[in-house]
Amino acid sequence: MMYFSFFLFLSCQDQSYTNPQKAAPELTGAVKNVSPELNSAFGSVLTDYEKIRKALAQDSLEGLEDACDGIVSEAKKAEHAAPDQLKPKLTEVATKAALLRQASKEDMEGARQLFGDLSRPVIDVLRSEPELSKDVYLFECPMAQDYPFWIQQKKGIENPYMGSKMLACGASVNW
């Protein structure tokens, strides 16, 4: 038991990952000159994503349904304003948000897994179009069972995958 506790302590030290094998996968094909419509709609997606992230970090599912509805609506708007190469990613954002919305209000772990499923296409969009990722920080949780990355709009770690159990577990990751 003592060994396991020591392992958890070492795993959750706040460090930046620079190892390319550990970093989030690179995406190529950045879009030039993001339209104001895409910027606005995806900005709203990020606002609702942040509401969900904060709730999960606080071990709450309150507001999840409304935030997911907002993501679905705004991702569809963003899709209409996006260049062709981003459209499939934005469709996936809307689809994953709709699935997360259906999470049981008593199933925190299921909601956290579905949040990871939503995080993947959101991060894919941001990596494809760096102009949309201004003032957004990328983190990784070494303890997450599935997709370990998430984004947030402040530098301090508030881990949505571990919540209050290990709120500061994770590390910032280079885009």
Residue, then its C-alpha position, 0 to 999 in steps of 0.5 A: m500500500m505504501y508503494f502504491s501511494f508513493f507511485l501515485f505521488l510520483s505520477c501526479q507531480d506537476q511537470s511539463y511533458t516534452n517527450p515526443q512519445k508522451a505528447a499529444p499527437e500532432l495534427t497537420g493542415a492548419v487553416k489560414n485566416v479563421s472566419p469571425e463566425l467560426n471563431s465565435a461559434f468555437g469560442s462558445v464551444l470552449t466556454d461550455y466545455e470549460k463549464i463541464r470541465k470545472a464541474l467534473a473537477q468539483d465532482s459535480l454533474e450540475g449544468l452538464e446537460d445545458a453545457c452539452d446542448g450548447i456545445v452541440s448547437e455551437a459546434k453545428k454553427a462552427e461546422h457551417a462556417a468552417p473549411d472542409q477539413l475541419k467539418p468532420k472534426l466539428t461533427e465529432v465534437a457535436t456527436k460526443a457532446a450529445l453522448l455526454r449529455q446522456a450520461s447518468k447523473e449518478d455516473m461520475e466515472g462514466a461522465r468523466q470517460l465521455f468527457g475524455d471522448l469529447s476532449r479528443p475532437v475538441i483538442d484535434v480542432l485546436r491543434s488543426e487551427p492554432e488561432l482558435s487555441k489562444d489562451v487555452y492550455l493543454f494538460e495530461c493526466p497520467m492516471a486517466q484510464d482512457y484519453p488523458f488530455w484536457i484543456q482549460q482556460k487557466k494555467g493551474i491544474e484542475n483535473p476533471y478526470m480525478g476531481s477532488k481525489m487528485l485535483a492537481c494531478g497532471a502536467s501541462v503539455n506542449w501544443 
